[in-house]
C-alpha cells in the first residue's frame, strides 16, 4: 500500500524509490532474461512474483477462468431460451388440443380403447402433471434443486419439465367417448368457441401483466448472462388484478369449460384441472401471506378470488408486494 502524506499531491510511488534500488531492479530483470528465473541481487534467492505482476501463466489462467464463466452464463441463457420456446409451442398446441382445432389428435377425438383403461391413463397423466407443478413450485424443493444447478436456471427447469409433461399428456391422452352435451347451432358454437379463445387470451395477457418473461424464466437467465443479480418484481395489481386476485386461473377455467362439445374425456380433464386450480390457489396464497403478511391479507379481503368484483381495488389502496413465482 502506498501512503500519501496529507497536503502533498499524489505521485507515482516509484518516484520516491532510490536510484540504487532502481539499478537493482534492472539487474533483476537482466537476470530473469538470462536465467529464466528471477533472483534477488543481494541474497541470490529466487523471487516469488505475484500473478498480478504479469506472470503469463497466471494471466492465461485468469483469462481462461473468465471464458469458462462466460461460457457457463451463455449456456444457462441458451437453456432458458430453449425452455421458453418449448413452453410457447406447447401453449399454442394446447389451444388446438383442448379446443379440437387443427391437431391430429385432440382431447375429444374418437375413443381408441375401452373406457376404464383409458380413464386410468388419463387420470395418471393429469396426476403426474399436478404433482410436478406443485412440488417443483415449493420453496423447499427449489432450495434442494439449486444445489445442483444455478439459481438462475431454476425457473427455466420448472417450465421445461411442465412442458415435457404436457407433451406427454398430448401424446398419450386417451379419448373416452360419450357425450355430456353437444351444441349444434352454428351461432352458439361460434359464440362458445369465442369464449374459449377469450379464456386463453386472458391467460396470456395475465402473464404479461405480472411480467411474462420473469414468470417463464427468461428474465432470470438474461440477468445471469449480464452478470447482474436477480431482483424481485413489484406487483401493483394492474388491470385485471384490481378486480380479481387470480385472473390467470380464471382464464384457465374458462378455457377448460367453454366447449360446444363436452365429451367424457373433456369432462374428466375439466373437473380434475379445476380441482387442482382450487388447491393450487390455496397453497399459493399461503406462501404469499407468509412472505407479505398483513399486506396480502388486506388484498385478500378487498379483492375476490375468482369471481370478479364490480368495484376495482382503489388506487390509493394498492400495495406494492414482492411476488414470488407461483405454480401458475
Phi and psi in degrees as GROMACS dihedral restraints (atoms count N, CA, C in turn):
[ dihedral_restraints ]
;  ai    aj    ak    al  type     phi  dphi    fc
    3     4     5     6     1   -95.2    20    10
    4     5     6     7     1   124.8    20    10
    6     7     8     9     1   -92.8    20    10
    7     8     9    10     1   130.4    20    10
    9    10    11    12     1  -108.2    20    10
   10    11    12    13     1   118.8    20    10
   12    13    14    15     1   -70.0    20    10
   13    14    15    16     1   140.0    20    10
   15    16    17    18     1   -61.6    20    10
   16    17    18    19     1   138.9    20    10
   18    19    20    21     1    92.7    20    10
   19    20    21    22     1   -11.5    20    10
   21    22    23    24     1  -107.9    20    10
   22    23    24    25     1   140.9    20    10
   24    25    26    27     1   -68.3    20    10
   25    26    27    28     1   152.9    20    10
   27    28    29    30     1   -73.1    20    10
   28    29    30    31     1   133.9    20    10
   30    31    32    33     1  -128.1    20    10
   31    32    33    34     1   168.4    20    10
   33    34    35    36     1   -58.9    20    10
   34    35    36    37     1   126.8    20    10
   36    37    38    39     1   -62.1    20    10
   37    38    39    40     1   -26.3    20    10
   39    40    41    42     1   -72.8    20    10
   40    41    42    43     1    -9.7    20    10
   42    43    44    45     1   -64.3    20    10
   43    44    45    46     1   -28.9    20    10
   45    46    47    48     1   -93.8    20    10
   46    47    48    49     1     1.5    20    10
   48    49    50    51     1   -78.9    20    10
   49    50    51    52     1   130.7    20    10
   51    52    53    54     1   -59.6    20    10
   52    53    54    55     1   155.5    20    10
   54    55    56    57     1   -62.2    20    10
   55    56    57    58     1   -38.6    20    10
   57    58    59    60     1   -59.7    20    10
   58    59    60    61     1   -38.3    20    10
   60    61    62    63     1   -68.0    20    10
   61    62    63    64     1   -35.7    20    10
   63    64    65    66     1   -65.1    20    10
   64    65    66    67     1   -39.6    20    10
   66    67    68    69     1   -62.8    20    10
   67    68    69    70     1   -38.0    20    10
   69    70    71    72     1   -64.8    20    10
   70    71    72    73     1   -39.1    20    10
   72    73    74    75     1   -64.2    20    10
   73    74    75    76     1   -38.5    20    10
   75    76    77    78     1   -64.0    20    10
   76    77    78    79     1   -41.4    20    10
   78    79    80    81     1   -61.8    20    10
   79    80    81    82     1   -39.5    20    10
   81    82    83    84     1   -63.1    20    10
   82    83    84    85     1   -39.1    20    10
   84    85    86    87     1   -64.5    20    10
   85    86    87    88     1   -40.3    20    10
   87    88    89    90     1   -64.1    20    10
   88    89    90    91     1   -41.4    20    10
   90    91    92    93     1   -61.9    20    10
   91    92    93    94     1   -38.6    20    10
   93    94    95    96     1   -62.8    20    10
   94    95    96    97     1   -40.9    20    10
   96    97    98    99     1   -69.0    20    10
   97    98    99   100     1   -35.4    20    10
   99   100   101   102     1   -78.8    20    10
  100   101   102   103     1   -49.5    20    10
  102   103   104   105     1   -94.2    20    10
  103   104   105   106     1   -17.8    20    10
  105   106   107   108     1    80.3    20    10
  106   107   108   109     1    -2.8    20    10
  108   109   110   111     1  -135.0    20    10
  109   110   111   112     1   110.3    20    10
  111   112   113   114     1   -65.4    20    10
  112   113   114   115     1   137.2    20    10
  114   115   116   117     1  -128.2    20    10
  115   116   117   118     1   154.8    20    10
  117   118   119   120     1   -73.9    20    10
  118   119   120   121     1   130.9    20    10
  120   121   122   123     1   -70.1    20    10
  121   122   123   124     1   -20.3    20    10
  123   124   125   126     1   -92.2    20    10
  124   125   126   127     1   -39.7    20    10
  126   127   128   129     1  -108.0    20    10
  127   128   129   130     1   -11.3    20    10
  129   130   131   132     1    61.5    20    10
  130   131   132   133     1    16.4    20    10
  132   133   134   135     1   -84.5    20    10
  133   134   135   136     1   146.3    20    10
  135   136   137   138     1   -60.9    20    10
  136   137   138   139     1   140.3    20    10
  138   139   140   141     1   -91.2    20    10
  139   140   141   142     1   139.4    20    10
  141   142   143   144     1   -99.5    20    10
  142   143   144   145     1   112.3    20    10
  144   145   146   147     1   -93.6    20    10
  145   146   147   148     1   139.4    20    10
  147   148   149   150     1   -71.9    20    10
  148   149   150   151     1   141.5    20    10
  150   151   152   153     1   -52.9    20    10
  151   152   153   154     1   -31.4    20    10
  153   154   155   156     1   -70.8    20    10
  154   155   156   157     1   -10.2    20    10
  156   157   158   159     1   -81.4    20    10
  157   158   159   160     1     8.2    20    10
  159   160   161   162     1   104.4    20    10
  160   161   162   163     1    16.5    20    10
  162   163   164   165     1   -63.4    20    10
  163   164   165   166     1   122.9    20    10
  165   166   167   168     1   -58.0    20    10
  166   167   168   169     1   -41.1    20    10
  168   169   170   171     1   -62.4    20    10
  169   170   171   172     1   -41.8    20    10
  171   172   173   174     1   -66.6    20    10
  172   173   174   175     1   -40.1    20    10
  174   175   176   177     1   -65.0    20    10
  175   176   177   178     1   -38.5    20    10
  177   178   179   180     1   -66.1    20    10
  178   179   180   181     1   -41.1    20    10
  180   181   182   183     1   -64.7    20    10
  181   182   183   184     1   -39.5    20    10
  183   184   185   186     1   -63.8    20    10
  184   185   186   187     1   -42.4    20    10
  186   187   188   189     1   -66.6    20    10
  187   188   189   190     1   -39.8    20    10
  189   190   191   192     1   -62.9    20    10
  190   191   192   193     1   -39.7    20    10
  192   193   194   195     1   -62.3    20    10
  193   194   195   196     1   -42.3    20    10
  195   196   197   198     1   -64.3    20    10
  196   197   198   199     1   -39.3    20    10
  198   199   200   201     1   -67.1    20    10
  199   200   201   202     1   -39.4    20    10
  201   202   203   204     1   -64.4    20    10
  202   203   204   205     1   -42.9    20    10
  204   205   206   207     1   -61.5    20    10
  205   206   207   208     1   -42.5    20    10
  207   208   209   210     1   -66.6    20    10
  208   209   210   211     1   -39.5    20    10
  210   211   212   213     1   -63.4    20    10
  211   212   213   214     1   -38.4    20    10
  213   214   215   216     1   -64.4    20    10
  214   215   216   217     1   -45.7    20    10
  216   217   218   219     1   -63.7    20    10
  217   218   219   220     1   -38.7    20    10
  219   220   221   222     1   -66.8    20    10
  220   221   222   223     1   -40.1    20    10
  222   223   224   225     1   -63.1    20    10
  223   224   225   226     1   -40.9    20    10
  225   226   227   228     1   -64.8    20    10
  226   227   228   229     1   -39.1    20    10
  228   229   230   231     1   -64.9    20    10
  229   230   231   232     1   -44.8    20    10
  231   232   233   234     1   -62.5    20    10
  232   233   234   235     1   -40.2    20    10
  234   235   236   237     1   -59.6    20    10
  235   236   237   238     1   -45.3    20    10
  237   238   239   240     1   -63.8    20    10
  238   239   240   241     1   -37.9    20    10
  240   241   242   243     1   -66.5    20    10
  241   242   243   244     1   -42.6    20    10
  243   244   245   246     1   -62.9    20    10
  244   245   246   247     1   -41.5    20    10
  246   247   248   249     1   -62.1    20    10
  247   248   249   250     1   -40.4    20    10
  249   250   251   252     1   -67.3    20    10
  250   251   252   253     1   -42.3    20    10
  252   253   254   255     1   -61.4    20    10
  253   254   255   256     1   -40.8    20    10
  255   256   257   258     1   -61.1    20    10
  256   257   258   259     1   -43.3    20    10
  258   259   260   261     1   -61.0    20    10
  259   260   261   262     1   -47.7    20    10
  261   262   263   264     1   -63.2    20    10
  262   263   264   265     1   -44.3    20    10
  264   265   266   267     1   -65.3    20    10
  265   266   267   268     1   -37.8    20    10
  267   268   269   270     1   -66.5    20    10
  268   269   270   271     1   -40.2    20    10
  270   271   272   273     1   -61.7    20    10
  271   272   273   274     1   -45.1    20    10
  273   274   275   276     1   -64.1    20    10
  274   275   276   277     1   -42.1    20    10
  276   277   278   279     1   -65.2    20    10
  277   278   279   280     1   -34.5    20    10
  279   280   281   282     1   -61.1    20    10
  280   281   282   283     1   -34.4    20    10
  282   283   284   285     1   -59.8    20    10
  283   284   285   286     1   -46.3    20    10
  285   286   287   288     1   -70.6    20    10
  286   287   288   289     1   -36.7    20    10
  288   289   290   291     1   -66.9    20    10
  289   290   291   292     1   -46.8    20    10
  291   292   293   294     1   -76.3    20    10
  292   293   294   295     1   -35.5    20    10
  294   295   296   297     1   -91.0    20    10
  295   296   297   298     1     4.1    20    10
  297   298   299   300     1    57.1    20    10
  298   299   300   301     1    49.3    20    10
  300   301   302   303     1  -126.3    20    10
  301   302   303   304     1   115.0    20    10
  303   304   305   306     1    59.1    20    10
  304   305   306   307     1    28.8    20    10
  306   307   308   309     1  -124.7    20    10
  307   308   309   310     1   150.3    20    10
  309   310   311   312     1   -63.1    20    10
  310   311   312   313     1   -37.0    20    10
  312   313   314   315     1  -134.4    20    10
  313   314   315   316     1   118.6    20    10
  315   316   317   318     1  -106.8    20    10
  316   317   318   319     1   179.3    20    10
  318   319   320   321     1   -62.0    20    10
  319   320   321   322     1   -34.2    20    10
  321   322   323   324     1  -106.9    20    10
  322   323   324   325     1    25.4    20    10
  324   325   326   327     1   -66.2    20    10
  325   326   327   328     1   172.7    20    10
  327   328   329   330     1   -66.2    20    10
  328   329   330   331     1   147.1    20    10
  330   331   332   333     1   -63.8    20    10
  331   332   333   334     1   141.7    20    10
  333   334   335   336     1  -117.4    20    10
  334   335   336   337     1    -9.6    20    10
  336   337   338   339     1  -148.0    20    10
  337   338   339   340     1   175.6    20    10
  339   340   341   342     1   -65.5    20    10
  340   341   342   343     1   161.1    20    10
  342   343   344   345     1   -61.1    20    10
  343   344   345   346     1   -53.5    20    10
  345   346   347   348     1   -68.1    20    10
  346   347   348   349     1   -43.0    20    10
  348   349   350   351     1   -59.8    20    10
  349   350   351   352     1   -40.6    20    10
  351   352   353   354     1   -63.8    20    10
  352   353   354   355     1   -40.3    20    10
  354   355   356   357     1   -61.6    20    10
  355   356   357   358     1   -43.1    20    10
  357   358   359   360     1   -64.8    20    10
  358   359   360   361     1   -44.4    20    10
  360   361   362   363     1   -60.9    20    10
  361   362   363   364     1   -47.9    20    10
  363   364   365   366     1   -63.7    20    10
  364   365   366   367     1   -41.6    20    10
  366   367   368   369     1   -64.4    20    10
  367   368   369   370     1   -40.0    20    10
  369   370   371   372     1   -66.6    20    10
  370   371   372   373     1   -39.6    20    10
  372   373   374   375     1   -61.3    20    10
  373   374   375   376     1   -43.6    20    10
  375   376   377   378     1   -68.2    20    10
  376   377   378   379     1   -37.2    20    10
  378   379   380   381     1   -64.8    20    10
  379   380   381   382     1   -43.3    20    10
  381   382   383   384     1   -59.5    20    10
  382   383   384   385     1   -43.7    20    10
  384   385   386   387     1   -65.3    20    10
  385   386   387   388     1   -42.2    20    10
  387   388   389   390     1   -64.8    20    10
  388   389   390   391     1   -42.5    20    10
  390   391   392   393     1   -64.1    20    10
  391   392   393   394     1   -47.6    20    10
  393   394   395   396     1   -60.3    20    10
  394   395   396   397     1   -44.7    20    10
  396   397   398   399     1   -63.2    20    10
  397   398   399   400     1   -34.5    20    10
  399   400   401   402     1   -86.3    20    10
  400   401   402   403     1   -47.2    20    10
  402   403   404   405     1   -63.9    20    10
  403   404   405   406     1   -45.8    20    10
  405   406   407   408     1   -70.2    20    10
  406   407   408   409     1   -13.7    20    10
  408   409   410   411     1   -89.1    20    10
  409   410   411   412     1    -9.5    20    10
  411   412   413   414     1   -78.9    20    10
  412   413   414   415     1   139.3    20    10
  414   415   416   417     1   -55.7    20    10
  415   416   417   418     1   -37.6    20    10
  417   418   419   420     1   -63.3    20    10
  418   419   420   421     1   -41.2    20    10
  420   421   422   423     1   -67.6    20    10
  421   422   423   424     1   -40.4    20    10
  423   424   425   426     1   -60.4    20    10
  424   425   426   427     1   -40.0    20    10
  426   427   428   429     1   -62.2    20    10
  427   428   429   430     1   -41.4    20    10
  429   430   431   432     1   -69.1    20    10
  430   431   432   433     1   -44.2    20    10
  432   433   434   435     1   -61.3    20    10
  433   434   435   436     1   -40.4    20    10
  435   436   437   438     1   -75.5    20    10
  436   437   438   439     1     1.1    20    10
  438   439   440   441     1   -77.2    20    10
  439   440   441   442     1   -18.9    20    10
  441   442   443   444     1  -112.2    20    10
  442   443   444   445     1   -21.8    20    10
  444   445   446   447     1  -131.0    20    10
  445   446   447   448     1   158.3    20    10
  447   448   449   450     1   -58.9    20    10
  448   449   450   451     1   143.5    20    10
  450   451   452   453     1   -58.3    20    10
  451   452   453   454     1   -31.2    20    10
  453   454   455   456     1   -65.8    20    10
  454   455   456   457     1   -22.4    20    10
  456   457   458   459     1   -93.5    20    10
  457   458   459   460     1    -1.5    20    10
  459   460   461   462     1   -63.7    20    10
  460   461   462   463     1   -47.7    20    10
  462   463   464   465     1   -66.3    20    10
  463   464   465   466     1   -39.4    20    10
  465   466   467   468     1   -63.4    20    10
  466   467   468   469     1   -35.6    20    10
  468   469   470   471     1   -64.7    20    10
  469   470   471   472     1   -42.4    20    10
  471   472   473   474     1   -59.2    20    10
  472   473   474   475     1   -46.7    20    10
  474   475   476   477     1   -64.3    20    10
  475   476   477   478     1   -42.5    20    10
  477   478   479   480     1   -65.8    20    10
  478   479   480   481     1   -43.6    20    10
  480   481   482   483     1   -62.9    20    10
  481   482   483   484     1   -40.6    20    10
  483   484   485   486     1   -61.9    20    10
  484   485   486   487     1   -42.0    20    10
  486   487   488   489     1   -65.5    20    10
  487   488   489   490     1   -41.3    20    10
  489   490   491   492     1   -62.2    20    10
  490   491   492   493     1   -42.8    20    10
  492   493   494   495     1   -68.7    20    10
  493   494   495   496     1   -33.5    20    10
  495   496   497   498     1   -67.1    20    10
  496   497   498   499     1   -39.4    20    10
  498   499   500   501     1   -62.6    20    10
  499   500   501   502     1   -40.6    20    10
  501   502   503   504     1   -62.4    20    10
  502   503   504   505     1   -39.4    20    10
  504   505   506   507     1   -63.3    20    10
  505   506   507   508     1   -43.4    20    10
  507   508   509   510     1   -61.7    20    10
  508   509   510   511     1   -39.7    20    10
  510   511   512   513     1   -74.5    20    10
  511   512   513   514     1   -39.3    20    10
  513   514   515   516     1  -106.0    20    10
  514   515   516   517     1     1.9    20    10
  516   517   518   519     1   -60.3    20    10
  517   518   519   520     1   136.7    20    10
  519   520   521   522     1  -115.9    20    10
  520   521   522   523     1   109.6    20    10
  522   523   524   525     1   -58.3    20    10
  523   524   525   526     1   144.0    20    10
  525   526   527   528     1   -99.6    20    10
  526   527   528   529     1   -15.1    20    10
  528   529   530   531     1    77.4    20    10
  529   530   531   532     1  -172.2    20    10
  531   532   533   534     1    75.9    20    10
  532   533   534   535     1   172.6    20    10
  534   535   536   537     1  -150.3    20    10
  535   536   537   538     1   136.0    20    10
  537   538   539   540     1   -96.0    20    10
  538   539   540   541     1   -47.0    20    10
  540   541   542   543     1  -150.7    20    10
  541   542   543   544     1   158.3    20    10
  543   544   545   546     1  -150.0    20    10
  544   545   546   547     1   110.0    20    10
  546   547   548   549     1   -87.8    20    10
  547   548   549   550     1   119.9    20    10
  549   550   551   552     1  -100.8    20    10
  550   551   552   553     1   -20.4    20    10
  552   553   554   555     1   -63.8    20    10
  553   554   555   556     1   123.0    20    10
  555   556   557   558     1   -58.6    20    10
  556   557   558   559     1   -39.8    20    10
  558   559   560   561     1   -64.6    20    10
  559   560   561   562     1   -45.4    20    10
  561   562   563   564     1   -66.6    20    10
  562   563   564   565     1   -39.3    20    10
  564   565   566   567     1   -60.5    20    10
  565   566   567   568     1   -44.6    20    10
  567   568   569   570     1   -64.7    20    10
  568   569   570   571     1   -37.5    20    10
  570   571   572   573     1   -65.6    20    10
  571   572   573   574     1   -42.2    20    10
  573   574   575   576     1   -66.1    20    10
  574   575   576   577     1   -40.5    20    10
  576   577   578   579     1   -64.1    20    10
  577   578   579   580     1   -33.6    20    10
  579   580   581   582     1   -66.6    20    10
  580   581   582   583     1   -39.6    20    10
  582   583   584   585     1   -64.2    20    10
  583   584   585   586     1   -40.4    20    10
  585   586   587   588     1   -57.4    20    10
  586   587   588   589     1   -47.2    20    10
  588   589   590   591     1   -63.0    20    10
  589   590   591   592     1   -37.2    20    10
  591   592   593   594     1   -61.9    20    10
  592   593   594   595     1   -38.6    20    10
  594   595   596   597     1   -59.5    20    10
  595   596   597   598     1   -47.8    20    10
  597   598   599   600     1   -66.7    20    10
  598   599   600   601     1   -37.5    20    10
  600   601   602   603     1   -63.6    20    10
  601   602   603   604     1   -39.6    20    10
  603   604   605   606     1   -63.5    20    10
  604   605   606   607     1   -39.9    20    10
  606   607   608   609     1   -58.9    20    10
  607   608   609   610     1   -48.4    20    10
  609   610   611   612     1   -66.0    20    10
  610   611   612   613     1   -44.6    20    10
  612   613   614   615     1   -64.4    20    10
  613   614   615   616     1   -38.8    20    10
  615   616   617   618     1   -61.2    20    10
  616   617   618   619     1   -36.2    20    10
  618   619   620   621     1   -67.6    20    10
  619   620   621   622     1   -35.3    20    10
  621   622   623   624     1   -65.8    20    10
  622   623   624   625     1   -36.1    20    10
  624   625   626   627     1   -66.8    20    10
  625   626   627   628     1   -30.4    20    10
  627   628   629   630     1  -104.8    20    10
  628   629   630   631     1    20.7    20    10
  630   631   632   633     1    78.7    20    10
  631   632   633   634     1    92.3    20    10
  633   634   635   636     1   -56.9    20    10
  634   635   636   637     1   -44.3    20    10
  636   637   638   639     1   -75.4    20    10
  637   638   639   640     1   -25.3    20    10
  639   640   641   642     1   -74.3    20    10
  640   641   642   643     1   -39.3    20    10
  642   643   644   645     1   -62.9    20    10
  643   644   645   646     1   -33.7    20    10
  645   646   647   648     1  -108.0    20    10
  646   647   648   649     1    16.8    20    10
  648   649   650   651     1    89.3    20    10
  649   650   651   652     1    -7.1    20    10
  651   652   653   654     1   -70.1    20    10
  652   653   654   655     1   -36.7    20    10
  654   655   656   657     1   -64.6    20    10
  655   656   657   658     1   -38.7    20    10
  657   658   659   660     1   -62.7    20    10
  658   659   660   661     1   -47.0    20    10
  660   661   662   663     1   -73.3    20    10
  661   662   663   664     1   -29.1    20    10
  663   664   665   666     1   -67.5    20    10
  664   665   666   667     1   -42.7    20    10
  666   667   668   669     1   -64.3    20    10
  667   668   669   670     1   -38.3    20    10
  669   670   671   672     1   -64.4    20    10
  670   671   672   673     1   -41.3    20    10
  672   673   674   675     1   -62.2    20    10
  673   674   675   676     1   -38.8    20    10
  675   676   677   678     1   -79.9    20    10
  676   677   678   679     1    -3.5    20    10
  678   679   680   681     1    73.9    20    10
  679   680   681   682     1    24.9    20    10
  681   682   683   684     1  -107.9    20    10
  682   683   684   685     1   146.9    20    10
  684   685   686   687     1   -73.7    20    10
  685   686   687   688     1   152.5    20    10
  687   688   689   690     1   -73.5    20    10
  688   689   690   691     1   138.3    20    10
  690   691   692   693     1  -124.2    20    10
  691   692   693   694     1   139.3    20    10
  693   694   695   696     1   -69.6    20    10
  694   695   696   697     1   152.4    20    10
  696   697   698   699     1   -86.9    20    10
  697   698   699   700     1   150.3    20    10
  699   700   701   702     1   -92.8    20    10
  700   701   702   703     1   115.7    20    10
  702   703   704   705     1   -97.1    20    10
  703   704   705   706     1   121.2    20    10
  705   706   707   708     1  -115.1    20    10
  706   707   708   709     1    28.8    20    10
  708   709   710   711     1    47.3    20    10
  709   710   711   712     1    61.4    20    10
  711   712   713   714     1   -76.6    20    10
  712   713   714   715     1   145.0    20    10
  714   715   716   717     1    48.3    20    10
  715   716   717   718     1  -107.0    20    10
  717   718   719   720     1   -62.0    20    10
  718   719   720   721     1   -29.1    20    10
  720   721   722   723     1   -69.8    20    10
  721   722   723   724     1   -10.3    20    10
  723   724   725   726     1   -80.4    20    10
  724   725   726   727     1   -17.8    20    10
  726   727   728   729     1  -109.2    20    10
  727   728   729   730     1   -26.1    20    10
  729   730   731   732     1  -150.9    20    10
  730   731   732   733     1   142.2    20    10
  732   733   734   735     1   -72.4    20    10
  733   734   735   736     1   -28.3    20    10
  735   736   737   738     1  -131.1    20    10
  736   737   738   739     1    67.9    20    10
  738   739   740   741     1   -63.7    20    10
  739   740   741   742     1   -28.0    20    10
  741   742   743   744     1   -63.9    20    10
  742   743   744   745     1   -44.4    20    10
  744   745   746   747     1   -69.0    20    10
  745   746   747   748     1   -33.9    20    10
  747   748   749   750     1   -60.2    20    10
  748   749   750   751     1   -42.6    20    10
  750   751   752   753     1   -61.6    20    10
  751   752   753   754     1   -42.5    20    10
  753   754   755   756     1   -62.4    20    10
  754   755   756   757     1   -44.3    20    10
  756   757   758   759     1   -61.2    20    10
  757   758   759   760     1   -41.4    20    10
  759   760   761   762     1   -62.0    20    10
  760   761   762   763     1   -45.2    20    10
  762   763   764   765     1   -65.0    20    10
  763   764   765   766     1   -34.2    20    10
  765   766   767   768     1   -75.9    20    10
  766   767   768   769     1   -31.5    20    10
  768   769   770   771     1  -101.6    20    10
  769   770   771   772     1   -21.8    20    10
  771   772   773   774     1   -82.3    20    10
  772   773   774   775     1    91.4    20    10
  774   775   776   777     1  -143.3    20    10
  775   776   777   778     1   136.9    20    10
  777   778   779   780     1   -73.3    20    10
  778   779   780   781     1   -19.9    20    10
  780   781   782   783     1  -127.6    20    10
  781   782   783   784     1   109.5    20    10
  783   784   785   786     1  -101.9    20    10
  784   785   786   787     1   104.6    20    10
  786   787   788   789     1   -91.3    20    10
  787   788   789   790     1   177.0    20    10
  789   790   791   792     1   -63.1    20    10
  790   791   792   793     1   -40.9    20    10
  792   793   794   795     1   -65.7    20    10
  793   794   795   796     1   -41.5    20    10
  795   796   797   798     1   -65.2    20    10
  796   797   798   799     1   -39.4    20    10
  798   799   800   801     1   -65.1    20    10
  799   800   801   802     1   -42.8    20    10
  801   802   803   804     1   -58.9    20    10
  802   803   804   805     1   -47.0    20    10
  804   805   806   807     1   -60.3    20    10
  805   806   807   808     1   -47.4    20    10
  807   808   809   810     1   -65.0    20    10
  808   809   810   811     1   -41.7    20    10
  810   811   812   813     1   -67.0    20    10
  811   812   813   814     1   -49.0    20    10
  813   814   815   816     1   -68.6    20    10
  814   815   816   817     1   -40.7    20    10
  816   817   818   819     1   -69.1    20    10
  817   818   819   820     1   -35.0    20    10
  819   820   821   822     1   -65.8    20    10
  820   821   822   823     1   -41.5    20    10
  822   823   824   825     1   -62.3    20    10
  823   824   825   826     1   -40.4    20    10
  825   826   827   828     1   -64.5    20    10
  826   827   828   829     1   -41.6    20    10
  828   829   830   831     1   -59.3    20    10
  829   830   831   832     1   -43.5    20    10
  831   832   833   834     1   -62.6    20    10
  832   833   834   835     1   -39.1    20    10
  834   835   836   837     1   -70.4    20    10
  835   836   837   838     1   -40.1    20    10
  837   838   839   840     1   -63.1    20    10
  838   839   840   841     1   -38.2    20    10
  840   841   842   843     1   -60.7    20    10
  841   842   843   844     1   -42.5    20    10
  843   844   845   846     1   -62.4    20    10
  844   845   846   847     1   -46.2    20    10
  846   847   848   849     1   -65.8    20    10
  847   848   849   850     1   -42.3    20    10
  849   850   851   852     1   -63.8    20    10
  850   851   852   853     1   -45.1    20    10
  852   853   854   855     1   -70.6    20    10
  853   854   855   856     1   -28.6    20    10
  855   856   857   858     1   -61.2    20    10
  856   857   858   859     1   -44.5    20    10
  858   859   860   861     1   -63.6    20    10
  859   860   861   862     1   -39.7    20    10
  861   862   863   864     1   -66.4    20    10
  862   863   864   865     1   -38.2    20    10
  864   865   866   867     1   -67.2    20    10
  865   866   867   868     1   -39.3    20    10
  867   868   869   870     1   -60.9    20    10
  868   869   870   871     1   -41.9    20    10
  870   871   872   873     1   -75.0    20    10
  871   872   873   874     1   -43.2    20    10
  873   874   875   876     1  -109.8    20    10
  874   875   876   877     1    -9.4    20    10
  876   877   878   879     1    60.0    20    10
  877   878   879   880     1  -129.4    20    10
  879   880   881   882     1   -65.7    20    10
  880   881   882   883     1   -25.0    20    10
  882   883   884   885     1   -61.7    20    10
  883   884   885   886     1   -48.2    20    10
  885   886   887   888     1   -74.2    20    10
  886   887   888   889     1   -32.0    20    10
  888   889   890   891     1   -61.9    20    10
  889   890   891   892     1   -37.7    20    10
  891   892   893   894     1   -65.8    20    10
  892   893   894   895     1   -39.9    20    10
  894   895   896   897     1   -63.6    20    10
  895   896   897   898     1   -39.2    20    10
  897   898   899   900     1   -61.1    20    10
  898   899   900   901     1   -40.2    20    10
  900   901   902   903     1   -69.5    20    10
  901   902   903   904     1   -32.6    20    10
  903   904   905   906     1   -90.9    20    10
  904   905   906   907     1   -24.8    20    10
  906   907   908   909     1  -122.7    20    10
  907   908   909   910     1   130.9    20    10
  909   910   911   912     1   -64.5    20    10
  910   911   912   913     1   159.7    20    10
  912   913   914   915     1   -75.7    20    10
  913   914   915   916     1   -54.2    20    10
  915   916   917   918     1  -129.2    20    10
  916   917   918   919     1   -28.5    20    10
  918   919   920   921     1   -93.8    20    10
  919   920   921   922     1   113.9    20    10
  921   922   923   924     1   -59.2    20    10
  922   923   924   925     1   145.6    20    10
  924   925   926   927     1   -89.1    20    10
  925   926   927   928     1   150.1    20    10
  927   928   929   930     1   -78.1    20    10
  928   929   930   931     1   -24.0    20    10
  930   931   932   933     1   -98.9    20    10
  931   932   933   934     1   119.2    20    10
  933   934   935   936     1   -71.8    20    10
  934   935   936   937     1   156.8    20    10
  936   937   938   939     1   -63.1    20    10
  937   938   939   940     1   118.2    20    10
  939   940   941   942     1   -63.6    20    10
  940   941   942   943     1   143.9    20    10
  942   943   944   945     1   -54.4    20    10
  943   944   945   946     1   -41.3    20    10
  945   946   947   948     1   -69.1    20    10
  946   947   948   949     1   -20.8    20    10
  948   949   950   951     1   -95.9    20    10
  949   950   951   952     1    -4.1    20    10
  951   952   953   954     1   -67.8    20    10
  952   953   954   955     1   136.4    20    10
  954   955   956   957     1  -105.4    20    10
  955   956   957   958     1   139.7    20    10
  957   958   959   960     1   -86.4    20    10
  958   959   960   961     1   114.8    20    10
  960   961   962   963     1  -127.3    20    10
  961   962   963   964     1   146.6    20    10
  963   964   965   966     1   -87.0    20    10
  964   965   966   967     1   114.5    20    10
  966   967   968   969     1   -99.4    20    10
  967   968   969   970     1   113.9    20    10
  969   970   971   972     1   -75.2    20    10
  970   971   972   973     1   152.6    20    10
  972   973   974   975     1   -66.7    20    10
  973   974   975   976     1   129.1    20    10
  975   976   977   978     1  -100.6    20    10
  976   977   978   979     1  -168.9    20    10
  978   979   980   981     1   -82.0    20    10
  979   980   981   982     1     4.7    20    10
